[in-house]
Every structure is written in structure tokens, then in C-alpha cells.
Amino acid sequence: MARRWIVPLVLFLLALAFALCVWPTRWRYDHMTVDGDIVPVRMDRLTGRADMLLPDHGWVPVEAPPDSLGDATPASL
């Protein structure tokens, strides 16, 4: 009788573990060129925030350059 609900429970827990740990990952990785150097970029799938990896500083936010009006423009990656 107990085996009747144990198998579906185990299958559900395996599917949940796969969904949380394997797919989809929180970060999407890409790269961009900064001053002639290619640097890794990670984008948070939940918030859309992008960070680039600098050798001496670690992960730092990607900032958009100001446009001619002084307003921030979206960064193109």
C-alpha cells in the first residue's frame, strides 16, 4: 500500500531536483569586447542584470554609456 505513493513521490522529487539544479541555470553566459579585450559576460535570467568579469575586480556590473543627452542607454551585448 505504501509503495503506491512512494514511486510517484520519488519521481516528482527527481524531476524537481532536475528543474532546480540543472535546467534552466540562473545565468546566461556570453562575451563582449572592451578596449580590444574579450571579456566574459553573465546575464541574470531573472532580473536581466549583466555583469562582466574583470581580472583584478571580479564580476562588475555592465554600465551603459551615456548618450548625447546625458541619459543612460541600454547596453548592447
MODELLER restraints for C-alpha pairs under 7 A, 6 or more apart:
rsr = mdl.restraints
at = mdl.atoms
rsr.add(forms.Gaussian(group=physical.xy_distance, feature=features.Distance(at['CA:26:A'], at['CA:44:A']), mean=5.95, stdev=0.5))
rsr.add(forms.Gaussian(group=physical.xy_distance, feature=features.Distance(at['CA:26:A'], at['CA:45:A']), mean=5.59, stdev=0.5))
rsr.add(forms.Gaussian(group=physical.xy_distance, feature=features.Distance(at['CA:27:A'], at['CA:42:A']), mean=5.92, stdev=0.5))
rsr.add(forms.Gaussian(group=physical.xy_distance, feature=features.Distance(at['CA:27:A'], at['CA:43:A']), mean=5.46, stdev=0.5))
rsr.add(forms.Gaussian(group=physical.xy_distance, feature=features.Distance(at['CA:27:A'], at['CA:44:A']), mean=4.80, stdev=0.5))
rsr.add(forms.Gaussian(group=physical.xy_distance, feature=features.Distance(at['CA:27:A'], at['CA:45:A']), mean=5.84, stdev=0.5))
rsr.add(forms.Gaussian(group=physical.xy_distance, feature=features.Distance(at['CA:28:A'], at['CA:42:A']), mean=5.53, stdev=0.5))
rsr.add(forms.Gaussian(group=physical.xy_distance, feature=features.Distance(at['CA:28:A'], at['CA:43:A']), mean=5.10, stdev=0.5))
rsr.add(forms.Gaussian(group=physical.xy_distance, feature=features.Distance(at['CA:28:A'], at['CA:44:A']), mean=6.49, stdev=0.5))
rsr.add(forms.Gaussian(group=physical.xy_distance, feature=features.Distance(at['CA:28:A'], at['CA:45:A']), mean=6.65, stdev=0.5))
rsr.add(forms.Gaussian(group=physical.xy_distance, feature=features.Distance(at['CA:29:A'], at['CA:41:A']), mean=5.74, stdev=0.5))
rsr.add(forms.Gaussian(group=physical.xy_distance, feature=features.Distance(at['CA:29:A'], at['CA:42:A']), mean=4.44, stdev=0.5))
rsr.add(forms.Gaussian(group=physical.xy_distance, feature=features.Distance(at['CA:29:A'], at['CA:43:A']), mean=6.36, stdev=0.5))
rsr.add(forms.Gaussian(group=physical.xy_distance, feature=features.Distance(at['CA:30:A'], at['CA:40:A']), mean=5.99, stdev=0.5))
rsr.add(forms.Gaussian(group=physical.xy_distance, feature=features.Distance(at['CA:30:A'], at['CA:41:A']), mean=5.08, stdev=0.5))
rsr.add(forms.Gaussian(group=physical.xy_distance, feature=features.Distance(at['CA:30:A'], at['CA:42:A']), mean=6.20, stdev=0.5))
rsr.add(forms.Gaussian(group=physical.xy_distance, feature=features.Distance(at['CA:31:A'], at['CA:38:A']), mean=6.52, stdev=0.5))
rsr.add(forms.Gaussian(group=physical.xy_distance, feature=features.Distance(at['CA:31:A'], at['CA:39:A']), mean=5.55, stdev=0.5))
rsr.add(forms.Gaussian(group=physical.xy_distance, feature=features.Distance(at['CA:31:A'], at['CA:40:A']), mean=4.36, stdev=0.5))
rsr.add(forms.Gaussian(group=physical.xy_distance, feature=features.Distance(at['CA:31:A'], at['CA:41:A']), mean=4.96, stdev=0.5))
rsr.add(forms.Gaussian(group=physical.xy_distance, feature=features.Distance(at['CA:32:A'], at['CA:38:A']), mean=5.56, stdev=0.5))
rsr.add(forms.Gaussian(group=physical.xy_distance, feature=features.Distance(at['CA:32:A'], at['CA:39:A']), mean=5.61, stdev=0.5))
rsr.add(forms.Gaussian(group=physical.xy_distance, feature=features.Distance(at['CA:32:A'], at['CA:40:A']), mean=6.62, stdev=0.5))
rsr.add(forms.Gaussian(group=physical.xy_distance, feature=features.Distance(at['CA:32:A'], at['CA:41:A']), mean=6.80, stdev=0.5))
rsr.add(forms.Gaussian(group=physical.xy_distance, feature=features.Distance(at['CA:32:A'], at['CA:77:A']), mean=6.24, stdev=0.5))
rsr.add(forms.Gaussian(group=physical.xy_distance, feature=features.Distance(at['CA:33:A'], at['CA:39:A']), mean=6.19, stdev=0.5))
rsr.add(forms.Gaussian(group=physical.xy_distance, feature=features.Distance(at['CA:39:A'], at['CA:52:A']), mean=6.61, stdev=0.5))
rsr.add(forms.Gaussian(group=physical.xy_distance, feature=features.Distance(at['CA:39:A'], at['CA:53:A']), mean=6.26, stdev=0.5))
rsr.add(forms.Gaussian(group=physical.xy_distance, feature=features.Distance(at['CA:40:A'], at['CA:52:A']), mean=5.74, stdev=0.5))
rsr.add(forms.Gaussian(group=physical.xy_distance, feature=features.Distance(at['CA:40:A'], at['CA:53:A']), mean=5.60, stdev=0.5))
rsr.add(forms.Gaussian(group=physical.xy_distance, feature=features.Distance(at['CA:41:A'], at['CA:50:A']), mean=6.78, stdev=0.5))
rsr.add(forms.Gaussian(group=physical.xy_distance, feature=features.Distance(at['CA:41:A'], at['CA:51:A']), mean=5.63, stdev=0.5))
rsr.add(forms.Gaussian(group=physical.xy_distance, feature=features.Distance(at['CA:41:A'], at['CA:52:A']), mean=4.31, stdev=0.5))
rsr.add(forms.Gaussian(group=physical.xy_distance, feature=features.Distance(at['CA:41:A'], at['CA:53:A']), mean=6.36, stdev=0.5))
rsr.add(forms.Gaussian(group=physical.xy_distance, feature=features.Distance(at['CA:42:A'], at['CA:50:A']), mean=5.68, stdev=0.5))
rsr.add(forms.Gaussian(group=physical.xy_distance, feature=features.Distance(at['CA:42:A'], at['CA:51:A']), mean=5.42, stdev=0.5))
rsr.add(forms.Gaussian(group=physical.xy_distance, feature=features.Distance(at['CA:42:A'], at['CA:52:A']), mean=6.38, stdev=0.5))
rsr.add(forms.Gaussian(group=physical.xy_distance, feature=features.Distance(at['CA:43:A'], at['CA:49:A']), mean=5.65, stdev=0.5))
rsr.add(forms.Gaussian(group=physical.xy_distance, feature=features.Distance(at['CA:43:A'], at['CA:50:A']), mean=4.31, stdev=0.5))
rsr.add(forms.Gaussian(group=physical.xy_distance, feature=features.Distance(at['CA:43:A'], at['CA:51:A']), mean=6.48, stdev=0.5))
rsr.add(forms.Gaussian(group=physical.xy_distance, feature=features.Distance(at['CA:44:A'], at['CA:50:A']), mean=6.38, stdev=0.5))
rsr.add(forms.Gaussian(group=physical.xy_distance, feature=features.Distance(at['CA:50:A'], at['CA:61:A']), mean=5.99, stdev=0.5))
rsr.add(forms.Gaussian(group=physical.xy_distance, feature=features.Distance(at['CA:50:A'], at['CA:62:A']), mean=5.62, stdev=0.5))
rsr.add(forms.Gaussian(group=physical.xy_distance, feature=features.Distance(at['CA:51:A'], at['CA:59:A']), mean=5.72, stdev=0.5))
rsr.add(forms.Gaussian(group=physical.xy_distance, feature=features.Distance(at['CA:51:A'], at['CA:60:A']), mean=5.17, stdev=0.5))
rsr.add(forms.Gaussian(group=physical.xy_distance, feature=features.Distance(at['CA:51:A'], at['CA:61:A']), mean=4.21, stdev=0.5))
rsr.add(forms.Gaussian(group=physical.xy_distance, feature=features.Distance(at['CA:51:A'], at['CA:62:A']), mean=5.13, stdev=0.5))
rsr.add(forms.Gaussian(group=physical.xy_distance, feature=features.Distance(at['CA:52:A'], at['CA:59:A']), mean=5.40, stdev=0.5))
rsr.add(forms.Gaussian(group=physical.xy_distance, feature=features.Distance(at['CA:52:A'], at['CA:60:A']), mean=5.46, stdev=0.5))
rsr.add(forms.Gaussian(group=physical.xy_distance, feature=features.Distance(at['CA:52:A'], at['CA:61:A']), mean=6.26, stdev=0.5))
rsr.add(forms.Gaussian(group=physical.xy_distance, feature=features.Distance(at['CA:52:A'], at['CA:62:A']), mean=6.06, stdev=0.5))
rsr.add(forms.Gaussian(group=physical.xy_distance, feature=features.Distance(at['CA:53:A'], at['CA:59:A']), mean=4.44, stdev=0.5))
rsr.add(forms.Gaussian(group=physical.xy_distance, feature=features.Distance(at['CA:53:A'], at['CA:60:A']), mean=6.39, stdev=0.5))
rsr.add(forms.Gaussian(group=physical.xy_distance, feature=features.Distance(at['CA:63:A'], at['CA:75:A']), mean=6.78, stdev=0.5))
rsr.add(forms.Gaussian(group=physical.xy_distance, feature=features.Distance(at['CA:64:A'], at['CA:72:A']), mean=6.00, stdev=0.5))
rsr.add(forms.Gaussian(group=physical.xy_distance, feature=features.Distance(at['CA:64:A'], at['CA:73:A']), mean=5.63, stdev=0.5))
rsr.add(forms.Gaussian(group=physical.xy_distance, feature=features.Distance(at['CA:64:A'], at['CA:74:A']), mean=5.63, stdev=0.5))
rsr.add(forms.Gaussian(group=physical.xy_distance, feature=features.Distance(at['CA:64:A'], at['CA:75:A']), mean=4.64, stdev=0.5))
rsr.add(forms.Gaussian(group=physical.xy_distance, feature=features.Distance(at['CA:65:A'], at['CA:72:A']), mean=6.29, stdev=0.5))
rsr.add(forms.Gaussian(group=physical.xy_distance, feature=features.Distance(at['CA:65:A'], at['CA:73:A']), mean=6.52, stdev=0.5))
rsr.add(forms.Gaussian(group=physical.xy_distance, feature=features.Distance(at['CA:66:A'], at['CA:72:A']), mean=4.61, stdev=0.5))
rsr.add(forms.Gaussian(group=physical.xy_distance, feature=features.Distance(at['CA:66:A'], at['CA:73:A']), mean=6.17, stdev=0.5))
rsr.add(forms.Gaussian(group=physical.xy_distance, feature=features.Distance(at['CA:67:A'], at['CA:73:A']), mean=6.34, stdev=0.5))
